[in-house]
Amino acid sequence: MTQATNGALIRCRDLAVGYRGHAILPPFDVSIGRGEFWVVIGKNGAGKSTWFKTMLGRLSPVKGEVELTPGVRLSYVPQRATLDPLFPLAARDVVAMGALRGASFMGIRLREPPAVVEALREVDAEALADRPFRDLSEGQKARVLLARLVASKPSLAFLDEPTAAMDVVAERRAFEYLDRLRVRDGVTIVVVSHYLGLAKEFATHALFVDQDCGSVVKGHADDVFGHVDFHRSYGTGSAHSHG
């Protein structure tokens, strides 16, 4: 990554994403600013995760570059937990890994920072604190990983389908909390989601990608959700559905 300019926290320039030198979407620019709530939308296989991984530096661009402003504290919530299921971590330790970066938890209970307790409380996960992370349901794991994000106190947060395993009530609470982080703390949110109703309600900006049609639409959320390419993919009544 190089240094972002013009007030953006992160941006891509003429970025083409893909694999083994083959682009799956046309090159495009995106500039993501402080306090914005971006949703990345598109059907399965549309290229959302490929763009996401490229922005995070996990995939090399086919063309173009990604620029990150120095000093930006970037946090990432993956689609699924990547922790070793045999690693003996309680949920509170997983959250503490966000608050105490670089710390070791190999059988040693470190003094818990206040940020861990606050983060668990914020996402209504206090009751899960002492339970082994590996024993939690997928929805409970997702809440703990949201708490870990909170504890890391990011300025920029990337989340890959963070509500995929949640019920409808929990989905809404997660989006409400992410929006509260944005409004209260100025955190920039970038989230991949299939829940179009929630995306429409909370997003300030959107990125719609469609590999099959070679379409990329980005900008203010209302403009993207009203775009002809979006409606061609999802249908005219889809903006309020769960997709």
N, C-alpha and C positions, 0 to 999 in steps of 0.2 A: 504494500500500500504506500501511496505517496500522500503529501499533505493536502488537505482540502482547503478551499478558498471561498471567498464571497459569502462568509457567514454560515456555510453548511457545516454540520457535524460530520457528515459522511456523504460522499457523492460518487457517482460513476460517470465516466466520460466515454462515449462511443463504445460502450461495453457490449461485447458479444459473448454469450455464455454457452458452454457445451462441453463436449468430451472428445479427447484425442484430436484436438484441432478442428472439430466439426461443430459449427454453431447451430443451436437449435432454435434461436430467436434472432431477429434482426438486431443490429447494434442500436443502443439508445442511451440517453443521458437521464439521470435522476439525481436531484439534489434534495437532501433531507435536512431540515432545519430544527432548531431547538424547540421543544415543546409541541412537536407535531405527532399525530397518531396516524401511522400508515398501516393499511391492510394490504396484503399481497394476496390476490385472488386469481382463480383459474381452476379449471377442472383437473382431475388426476392426470399426471403426466404432461401438464401444460408447460412446465419449466420453472415453477415457483421455487422448488427446493434447489434447483441448479443455480438460479440467480442468487438465492439466499446464501448458499455455500460459497459462491464466488465473492459476494460482498464481505463475507467473514474471513476470506483468505484460505478457505479449505479446498477450493478449486482454483486453478489458474485460469485467467480469462483467455478466451480464444482471440480476443481483440480488445483493445482499450485498456482502461485502468480504473482502479478504485482508490479514492482519496479519503483519508481520515484526518480530522483536525487533531493536532497534538494536544495531549492532556484530556481527551475524551475518555471517560471510563465506560467501556463497552462490556455489557453482560449478555450472556446467551443462554436461553432455555431450549434444549433440544427437543425434538419430537418425542423421543423416548429417553428414559434414564440411561445414561451410559456407564453408571457405576457398576462395578463388579458385584453381582448378586451375592457372592460369598463374603464380601468385605463387611465386617461386623460394625456397621454404622447405625446408630439411632437416627431418627428423623432430625433431631436437633443438631446432630453433628453434620448432616448434609447441609443444613441451613448455615451452620457456622463456617463451612467451607467457602461460602460467599462472603462472610464477614471477615474472616481471617485468611486471606489468600496466602498460599505457600506454607500453611501450617500442616503438620503431620498428625494424623489421628490413628496411628498404628497402635491401637490398644491403650492409648493415653487420653484421658479425659482432660482437655484443656479448660481453663477457666472460661466460662461462657460469657461473651460480650453482651451487653444490654440489647444490641441490635438484633440478636437471635430471638430473644423473647418477644421483642416488639414486632419482628417480622412474622413470627408464628401467629401472634395475636391478630395482626392485620388481615391475614387470610383465613382466619377462623380455624387454625390448625394446632392450637395449643394442646389439645387432647392427644395429638399424635406424637408429641415431642419425644417421649421415651420408647416408642415402639420401633422395632427394627425396620429400616426403610424397605428392605427386601420383602417384608411381610405385608406391606400396605397394598391396597387395591390400586389400580392404575389411576383412578381419579384422585385418590389420596396422595399418591406420588406426585401427581401434577400440582396439587396444592402445596406440597412441601417444596417442590422446585420453584414455584412462584415465590414462596417465602425466602428461598435462597437468593432469588433475584432481588427481592426487596432489601435483604441484608447487605448485599454488595453495594448498595447505594450508587447505582449507575447514573450516568448522564445520557446514555444511549442503550436501549434494550432491544435485542432481537429475540423473538419467540417463534418457534416453529410449531404451529398447531397446539398451543398450550392447553386448550380446552377439549381436545379430541376425546378424552376418556371421561368427561364430566357429564352429569345430567344437565337438563335445561336450566335449572335454578343455579347450579354451580357455575355454568358457563357465563351466565349474566353477571354473577358476583365477580368472577375473574375479570371480565371486561370492565366492570364498574371500578374495580380496584386499579387496574392499569390506567384507566382514565383519571382516577384520583391522583395517581403518581404523576401523571402528565400535568394536571392542573396545579396540584399542590407543590410539587418539587421541580417542575420544568423538565421532567424526564421525557426524552423522545422515544416513542414506541414504534417498533416495526414488527408486525405480527402476520404470519401466514395463517389464514383461516378459511374454512369452508362454510362458516355460518354467516350467510350473507345478510340476514336480518340484523345481527349484532354489528357486523362490519358497517352496514349502512348507518346504523344509529350512532356509533362511536367514532368512526374514522373522520379525520380532517382531510386526509389524502388517501389515495388508493393507487395501486399498480395492478393492472389486469394483464395477464399474459395468456396467450393461446398458441401453443406450438403448432397445432394442426393448421391454423390459418396464418401463421406467421405474424400475429397481431400483438402489439404492445401498446397499451393505453395507460397513461399516468397523469397525475395532477390532482386537483381538488376532487374530493370524493363524489360530490354531486355530478360533476362533469363526467367522471369515469363511469358511474352507475347509470348515467343517462346516455352513454355512448352507444352507437349502433353496433359496434363489434361486441360489446358486452351483452346486449340484448340478443344478438345473433347466437351467442353461445348459451345463454341461460334462459332466454325467453323474456317477454315484456313484463311478466308478473313476478320475476324472480328476486328482485331487490329486497323483498321482505320475507323471503323464505330462508330455510336453513341450508339449502343447497345440497 
